[in-house]
Amino acid sequence: MDAFNSLMDGFGTALTPVNLLWAAVGVLLGTAIGVLPGIGPAMAVALLLPVTYGLEPTGAFIMFAGIYYGAMFGGSTTSILLNTPGESAAVVAAMEGHPMARAGRGAQALAAAAIGHFAGGMIGTLLLVALAPTVADLAVDIGAPDYFAIMVLAFIAVTSVLGSSRVRGLASLLIGLTLGLVGLDQMTGQQRLTFGSLQLADGIDVVIVAVGLFAIGEALWVAAHLRRTSGRAIPVGRPWLGRQDVRRTWKSWLRGPFIGFPFGAIPAGGAEIPTFLSYVTEKRLSRHKDEWGKGAIEGVAGPESAASASAAGTLVSMLTLGLPTTAVAAVMLAAFQQYGIQPGPLLFEREPDLVWGLIASLFVGMFLLLALNLPLAPVWAKLLRIPRPYLYAGILFFAAVGAYAVGGEPLDLVILLVIGLIGFGMRRYGLPILPAVIGVILGPNAEQQLRRALQISDGSVGGLVDTPFSVTVYGLIVLIVAWPLVKKAVVRSRRRDVDVEA
């Protein structure tokens, strides 16, 4: 009841004309920036930090929250229409959204994503209000063996369901893990795969890898096949979801938040892991398995709902513990400190107007985003009618600008081209792109958590499975690996029985 009363007070703060204006500015800026490949919410908030020096703290954080949610949606727009994720959380949307767009259903994919973001954000924020203390306690109790188990689960899950074979999925994952090794060893300071270059000592940014594998790889692949495909115009399709689409997606919209919210609250990869796991879950539960990889709408609705809910989960740890679990949360933590405010258990007592105004503004931002993006879905989908040489030339330009903006080094453009060529080769030989991106995002963290767990256990491998949580996760991993084998064995046994009876 106290939380509900505080939330009502928060709406009183968020619905003032000035704060409504900052929320609207935030979602507009976030959507526009999220559409640009390589420029995600973390960079947007970081760039706007100096601009907010003269703003009152509540208005500044309401705008930051709008940018966060808006950029997550904007990233899925280019991911769906152009196979070019605006940020890492939008990677999964390309898997089914882009085939839908190529089949003339881009508007439906965008509408499913918009409603998914709205549902995930609303449910996630309600969970933030109700469960913040409990989730924060769980996040404190999870240790290195548990983090490592979660990351192994993500590796196994994504390599098991993507691509034409598990071997190709594993090969793609190894490419990503290798790229993730570039730079300094986080525990010893030793250089790895830097070839003596000081500029590579910081590693390869995940934005450059994602943009290179998706945007550059896709542009090169299209250029290689342009003569065969340039004559066919891609239809935009009707700008609404039909009854069949709603029947297939409503359960995915409701499942996504319960996958995304808990992962957003723990430092295990932000929105990336829950979007991957939501994709895996929806594929397992789908009755239309023949459509997966060709444009299954559930593969857009579930992951986008999970991504939006994970943003609310991220705020749990940041506000109650001062623990940033994503890059955006880390930048927002710096913004809090800029105003002389320290997030933590006492924040709700010392700055109740700011905290509850921020939480209430998330609800307001969700309605603003839905009202903004649903009518624009068919407009965005018309991007596909731009002649393909001009369209992909534009993608290459914005991809290069986004990659250069990450570090401001000319070497980043060379790395972008090399990774783009790797992406082209992966498409040529049928390797899925997603496991490679997972390897880059989670590989360094997985290595660090593995080494910490082994240090705690004095090198004993048993230290990796000495908690109930890690044992449960490894049990899930065994089920994922063994289920296809058991299924094949059962099918073979039934066939033998049928042959014997015949």
Helices and strands as residue ranges (DSSP letters): H 2-14, H 17-35, H 41-48, G 50-54, H 57-82, G 88-90, H 93-102, H 106-141, H 144-161, H 166-181, E 183-184, E 191-192, G 198-200, H 206-211, I 212-216, H 217-224, H 226-229, H 243-265, H 272-285, G 289-291, H 298-321, H 327-338, H 347-350, H 352-381, G 382-385, H 388-407, H 410-428, H 434-456, G 461-465, H 468-501
